[in-house]
Amino acid sequence: MKFWNKLSIRSQLILLITALIIITQTISFALISLFDTKERHAIAVEQAQTMVRVLNSDMLESLLNPSANNFAELSFKLSGFQSVDAVILVNAQHEQIFIYGEDEYTEMLLNSTIQGYEPIYDKEHLFLKQTVMDNGHTFGYTLAVLDPEQYQTQVQERFTTLMWLFPIELLFALFIAWRLSLRYTEPFSQLAHVMQSNDVKNNTFTRISTQANNEIKQLFNGYNAMISQIERTTEEMRFQSTHDPLTGLLNRYGFENALELSLHRERHHENVLLKIDLDQFKLINDTASLSAGDAILKLIAHHLHQNLPEESVIARLDADNFAILITDCPPDESKTIAKNLLSSLKDFRFIWEDIPLTTSASGGLVNFISYEYTKAELMKLSDSSVAVAKSKGRNKLHIYHPNDQHNQLLRNKTTIVNQIKEALGNGPCQFELYAQTIEPLQTVSSQISYEILLRLRNGEGRIIPPDSFLPTAEQYNLMADIDSYVLWNFLEAVTQHPEHVEQLRSAHVNLAGSSLNHIDFQKTLKKAIETFDFPWHKLEMEVTETSAVSNLNQASDFIHFFRGVGIGFALDDFGTGMSSFDYLKKLPFDIIKIDGSFVKDMHNDPVDHAVIRYIQEISALKNQETVAEYIETEADLLALKEIGITYGQGYYLGKPKPLSDWISPENECIKPLTKTTPTT
Amino acid sequence: MNNVLVLTQGFDAWKAQNRTISRRQPMITPSLYIPTINHKRLASKLTTLIASQNPKQIIIDTRPAEAYSGQTSSASRYGHIPSAINIPFEQNIDYSSTELRLKSIEQLATIYADIPKTTSIILYCSMGRASSSTYLSLRELGYNVANYDGSWQEWANDASFSIANPSRSKQGEF
């Protein structure tokens, strides 16, 4: 069966037809042979009957007058019948009267068991018993043996002819079979050929047509329908694989393909890759809803289409990251386009279920010419450019230059992660705790308040500012570890100096929103409460407005717990986020820290001044204390005092200095806080 | 030859009845005559031999009883053909007047009443002439009959043929 299945349809057809012909021919030959034998037998019987009829009188004579003369005459007459091998004449008394023929045959005849008058055949001979009678009276009978093969039959002649014809017939049949197979396998070959010529990779398929109006047409139509379906589906899948279903823009895969093409164009083409990252988009998702976020993304996608040159390739890479590729765009033009775009996005207003939402975006721009970078390099450069823009604040554009300091730093994100891990572990990089004074503005107090700040000192002894490593730490989920470290080390340091703790009014420790929900941090805090003898009401946790909104609700149990031991809660950088004053009412803050940007501009911008005043008034109503940051001049101080702000913080009031200086400013021999001695 | 009739009486009776007599010599033109012999009417020595062995056939010896019984013989042997019965031809002739004639059909039927009409009959006499009268009689009566014209003359003279009453043979007498 295996062998048979391997054969082509044509071979199978030819073999089948050949087999059919051979079988029919064999059956024909067998039938002819059978008929031939029957005919021979019939002829033999007839011959024998004729013989007896013809020689009846001679036989009678021999029976009634058995003389030598009569026997001689009878023998002579019998010899005329060539097919008669032997005859025995028997009288009415069953006595053998006369025997004719050779001994071989007469013996055969004598031994035969012939009884009735029906002919008996053995292999080659026919035995026949016939009566000798006259006028209705039986005088005796003859036994005869005949050889039917002696007769020349017509069948035999035809048989011979057929045998001769057989190979010719076979050849003819094979020829017909071959022609037929050519005709009937043609559609299959055609189909196989077309299927092989299909280019699946490029989704180009060939259709097939036929004159036939039978199963072949059905097959071909079925094939064509299937091909159309495949083409459609492939096209859909190709579209889906290269496009973002939400906005209809290209996705990362589709964009990278387009970028790859632009990288391999002939030289001297100036192109630009612009990455846009929405500022605090997460906040929109959190404050409004995911559908609001989706709606904004769609609007922005539409906006990008409307405001960018027609040949721009626009993609949404992931959540709130967009990438734009503009070919044949010189650097000065690209800068204008990017700036206009960011500016237009800042003016973007969107109202979702009566909540007005605004957005802004940070942009990273890389100008490049063909073959200058690889795709991966370009993507990385644009990513780090966005990161640099983000680090400068919101709605900023950063244009990449090959000798870009920021980029150099950012490119080494992994270095930063390693440095953080070293600082959390055994060095050589180290964290150092600093503290900046928080002064009461409305009263005079002998007690001290400060905010604990973190500095990273690298292996070469250089200080790395927080804004250079905190975003990376946030990105790599290291904030809970850092917050735990700061809290633990601060408590460890101050609890060794009870007189310092005595003098302390409040210590502000920064906390990432994500840490609130982090099980490790929660454990650390609980353990710290068990371990250290510290007046917990003197501890204030500062959570930024943006991280607070999304994390406070989830961490309510934990917040309840640490408020239970007396730990206070300060809202940091208030005014920068999207939150409304509603949050001030709802959230359990003891202290509101007004974002420095308001203080900075309050002398020039009456709105900012009014905002500070407004925050102060609301806070007062809720018995919340306020802290104003960025106090850099005496004018600032006076204005804030006049508004009624509770505390002030800033360079004018005091720069950050190492915590160790705070704990024992007179004692030069204080034990270092960190594992290696910090030089301040 | 068609339309041949045989008179039941002889020429003497014809003359006695004063019927027309012709003295003219008929002029016969020879023709090419091809005989057709009906083997059912003319028996040979072989067919007679076969009939003598066939109980379904009857052989009638038309010679006088003396010849049949072997007292006289016109041939070398005395007796008759085996299985033959004896009905002498004289029984067919009406001897009541001077002019001899065949008996009437009714009379003849009485003579042969014992012989079934389905049986095929062979007749013989001494030389084939006398049996002719029986042949004609039986034909008139509608019997299936053949005349063995070889007759006793042929049969008795062939020593290979058996005969009945061989003891009465008069060897040497002709």
Interface residues (C-beta under 8 A of the other chain):
Chain A: S57 L60 E61 L64 N65 S67 D134 N135 G136 H137 F139
Chain B: L46 L49 I50 A51 S52 Q53 N54 P55 K56 Q57 S120 S160 F161
